[in-house]
């Protein structure tokens, strides 16, 4: 049985990482995002869930707790990340454009959905399915980043929450070096980089603090 040891955490990390690899596989021409989602991401997610359930039933439950806590913390961090970006996305609509630069930070989400559905990336009007699947994929990245964080730090209750910030900022800097901006035709301006780095700081702080609090509560409940 897979335990919350270094080898077990490595397995959990790689299974979780298939969410972001789904996008990278398309960027680098390895396969389509749709193929990777159906053949790799969904089976990997089910396997990760199965490992967690098995550990809850017959193990010491450390792996189960880490996956649950990482998922919750990652989701909440993604919510905080998007809330931070709302004033930039709706700067004009909210009458804030004089003080907050308008940025189309959510425009990639329906494109994610279109890619998973096997539709053209650039469309005038995206279907409801593309929007829905795109947002689901976006939050799946937040959830899996949370699980990956738990796998990296091992014991989030004892590690400093600042590791969440370090990892989140590292992920953003790494993403900027991929074809991501060019693929989605995003101008990499100083304003864009500053805002996205600040948003990832929010994500990382939320992730680290939430994971630390949740895992400590779970440990006290045993």
C-alpha positions as a printed NumPy array, in Angstrom:
array([[  0.   ,   0.   ,   0.   ],
       [  1.23 ,   3.504,  -0.82 ],
       [  2.089,   5.419,   2.364],
       [  2.904,   9.07 ,   3.064],
       [  6.632,   8.426,   2.689],
       [  9.027,  10.023,   0.214],
       [  8.239,   7.418,  -2.485],
       [  4.51 ,   7.707,  -1.771],
       [  4.62 ,  11.505,  -1.853],
       [  6.487,  11.307,  -5.156],
       [  3.704,   9.188,  -6.649],
       [  1.074,  11.623,  -5.352],
       [  3.016,  14.566,  -6.762],
       [  3.285,  13.082, -10.245],
       [ -0.357,  11.997, -10.347],
       [ -1.404,  15.515,  -9.324],
       [  0.955,  17.159, -11.808],
       [ -0.896,  15.58 , -14.746],
       [ -3.387,  18.476, -14.526],
       [ -0.853,  21.126, -15.531],
       [  1.012,  18.673, -17.792],
       [ -2.232,  18.418, -19.74 ],
       [ -1.673,  21.995, -20.928],
       [  2.09 ,  21.694, -21.341],
       [  1.696,  18.622, -23.562],
       [ -0.304,  20.748, -26.005],
       [  2.157,  23.652, -25.846],
       [  5.121,  21.478, -26.741],
       [  3.331,  19.438, -29.401],
       [  3.507,  16.137, -27.541],
       [ -0.211,  15.46 , -27.922],
       [ -3.501,  17.326, -27.862],
       [ -4.9  ,  18.581, -24.575],
       [ -8.05 ,  16.578, -25.291],
       [ -6.103,  13.316, -25.691],
       [ -4.043,  13.929, -22.558],
       [ -7.173,  14.747, -20.536],
       [ -8.973,  11.568, -21.552],
       [ -6.042,   9.15 , -21.544],
       [ -3.793,  10.498, -18.753],
       [ -5.401,  13.169, -16.562],
       [ -8.718,  11.466, -15.796],
       [ -7.183,   8.011, -15.072],
       [ -4.44 ,   9.647, -12.941],
       [ -7.053,  11.553, -10.959],
       [ -9.069,   8.396, -10.351],
       [ -5.914,   6.541,  -9.289],
       [ -4.998,   9.351,  -6.863],
       [ -8.496,   9.207,  -5.399],
       [ -8.205,   5.439,  -5.119],
       [ -4.896,   5.699,  -3.244],
       [ -6.466,   8.147,  -0.829],
       [ -9.523,   5.958,  -0.215],
       [ -7.341,   2.87 ,   0.275],
       [ -5.172,   4.696,   2.812],
       [ -8.28 ,   5.904,   4.645],
       [ -9.631,   2.359,   4.826],
       [ -6.475,   0.364,   5.592],
       [ -3.562,   2.751,   6.136],
       [ -2.514,   5.371,   8.672],
       [ -4.646,   7.996,   6.853],
       [ -1.773,  10.454,   6.441],
       [ -1.946,  10.234,   2.646],
       [ -5.737,  10.571,   2.727],
       [ -5.56 ,  13.659,   4.957],
       [ -2.868,  15.239,   2.815],
       [ -4.851,  14.769,  -0.394],
       [ -8.066,  16.113,   1.176],
       [ -6.339,  19.062,   2.848],
       [ -4.324,  19.867,  -0.276],
       [ -7.452,  19.749,  -2.418],
       [ -9.429,  22.061,  -0.129],
       [ -6.544,  24.467,   0.402],
       [ -5.757,  24.531,  -3.327],
       [ -9.37 ,  25.235,  -4.247],
       [ -9.711,  28.05 ,  -1.7  ],
       [ -6.381,  29.505,  -2.817],
       [ -7.614,  29.489,  -6.426],
       [-10.746,  31.364,  -5.302],
       [ -8.599,  33.954,  -3.511],
       [ -6.4  ,  34.194,  -6.619],
       [ -9.401,  34.94 ,  -8.845],
       [-10.986,  37.374,  -6.378],
       [ -7.731,  39.344,  -6.357],
       [ -7.851,  39.535, -10.154],
       [-11.499,  40.638, -10.417],
       [-10.811,  44.414, -10.205],
       [ -8.41 ,  44.112, -13.148],
       [-10.811,  42.02 , -15.223],
       [-13.782,  44.327, -14.559],
       [-11.847,  47.574, -14.281],
       [-13.879,  49.323, -16.999],
       [-17.262,  47.94 , -15.919],
       [-16.655,  48.995, -12.312],
       [-15.356,  52.447, -13.278],
       [-11.867,  51.723, -11.958],
       [ -9.876,  52.069, -15.186],
       [ -8.338,  55.375, -14.052],
       [ -6.56 ,  53.661, -11.178],
       [ -6.544,  49.948, -12.09 ],
       [ -5.363,  48.796, -15.528],
       [ -7.932,  46.604, -17.34 ],
       [ -6.539,  43.157, -18.136],
       [ -8.223,  40.189, -19.839],
       [ -7.019,  37.706, -17.254],
       [ -9.969,  35.317, -17.619],
       [ -9.966,  35.051, -21.405],
       [ -7.959,  31.818, -21.376],
       [-10.609,  29.814, -19.515],
       [-13.008,  29.16 , -22.418],
       [ -9.938,  28.386, -24.518],
       [ -8.989,  25.656, -22.054],
       [-12.462,  24.221, -22.464],
       [-12.322,  24.432, -26.248],
       [ -8.997,  22.594, -26.299],
       [-10.338,  19.812, -24.08 ],
       [-13.416,  19.527, -26.301],
       [-11.234,  19.393, -29.412],
       [-12.575,  22.7  , -30.74 ],
       [-10.603,  25.595, -32.287],
       [ -8.75 ,  27.647, -29.693],
       [ -9.793,  31.005, -31.143],
       [-13.532,  31.546, -31.55 ],
       [-15.848,  34.536, -31.585],
       [-18.368,  32.91 , -29.27 ],
       [-17.447,  30.001, -27.05 ],
       [-20.064,  27.439, -26.113],
       [-21.39 ,  27.104, -22.576],
       [-19.618,  23.749, -22.428],
       [-16.28 ,  25.376, -23.284],
       [-16.75 ,  27.999, -20.567],
       [-17.81 ,  25.431, -17.969],
       [-15.086,  22.901, -18.741],
       [-12.5  ,  25.687, -18.911],
       [-13.386,  26.926, -15.435],
       [-13.435,  23.368, -14.088],
       [ -9.97 ,  22.813, -15.529],
       [ -8.762,  26.083, -14.019],
       [ -9.901,  25.017, -10.555],
       [ -8.507,  21.519, -11.098],
       [ -5.114,  23.178, -11.407],
       [ -5.671,  24.965,  -8.108],
       [ -6.727,  21.732,  -6.403],
       [ -3.822,  19.721,  -7.786],
       [ -1.296,  22.46 ,  -6.995],
       [ -2.555,  22.15 ,  -3.429],
       [ -1.948,  18.401,  -3.41 ],
       [  1.456,  18.891,  -5.05 ],
       [  2.317,  21.401,  -2.311],
       [  1.43 ,  18.854,   0.364],
       [  3.593,  16.253,  -1.375],
       [  6.549,  18.658,  -1.545],
       [  6.495,  19.884,   2.069],
       [  5.474,  16.555,   3.599],
       [  4.085,  17.971,   6.833],
       [  2.337,  21.293,   6.193],
       [  1.541,  21.61 ,   9.897],
       [  5.204,  21.984,  10.774],
       [  6.546,  23.661,   7.653],
       [  6.388,  27.425,   7.271],
       [  3.399,  28.604,   5.211],
       [  5.857,  30.748,   3.261],
       [  6.772,  27.627,   1.307],
       [  3.387,  28.048,  -0.367],
       [  4.439,  31.508,  -1.564],
       [  7.826,  30.275,  -2.788],
       [  6.296,  27.387,  -4.731],
       [  3.484,  29.509,  -6.218],
       [  5.881,  32.228,  -7.355],
       [  8.189,  29.587,  -8.809],
       [  5.306,  28.043, -10.755],
       [  4.335,  31.425, -12.209],
       [  7.897,  32.301, -13.22 ],
       [  8.272,  28.868, -14.807],
       [  4.988,  29.274, -16.711],
       [  6.156,  32.599, -18.135],
       [  9.085,  30.776, -19.738],
       [  6.765,  28.313, -21.512],
       [  4.843,  29.082, -24.73 ],
       [  1.804,  30.011, -22.556],
       [  1.795,  33.784, -23.297],
       [  2.539,  33.331, -26.996],
       [  0.058,  30.475, -27.4  ],
       [ -2.805,  32.556, -25.983],
       [ -1.52 ,  35.826, -27.48 ],
       [ -0.998,  37.483, -24.119],
       [  1.279,  40.557, -24.192],
       [  3.943,  40.044, -21.528],
       [  4.084,  43.632, -20.289],
       [  5.482,  44.897, -17.   ],
       [  1.923,  45.448, -15.762],
       [  0.853,  41.907, -16.672],
       [  3.886,  40.319, -15.001],
       [  3.463,  42.449, -11.866],
       [ -0.235,  41.62 , -11.519],
       [  0.197,  37.894, -12.161],
       [  3.08 ,  37.65 ,  -9.717],
       [  1.026,  39.496,  -7.088],
       [ -1.917,  37.15 ,  -7.759],
       [  0.333,  34.13 ,  -7.291],
       [  1.647,  35.625,  -4.069],
       [ -1.974,  35.711,  -2.886],
       [ -2.474,  32.131,  -4.082],
       [  0.669,  30.907,  -2.343],
       [ -0.049,  32.665,   0.949],
       [ -3.638,  31.394,   0.957],
       [ -2.473,  27.887,   0.136],
       [  0.245,  27.764,   2.781],
       [ -1.851,  29.273,   5.574],
       [ -4.982,  27.243,   4.813],
       [ -3.112,  23.948,   4.475],
       [ -1.255,  24.589,   7.73 ],
       [ -4.463,  25.333,   9.627],
       [ -6.431,  22.418,   8.158],
       [ -3.735,  19.801,   8.716],
       [ -3.232,  20.958,  12.314],
       [ -6.963,  20.67 ,  12.968],
       [ -7.059,  17.225,  11.357],
       [ -4.106,  16.063,  13.472],
       [ -5.745,  17.264,  16.707],
       [ -8.939,  15.435,  15.776],
       [ -7.208,  12.042,  15.692]])
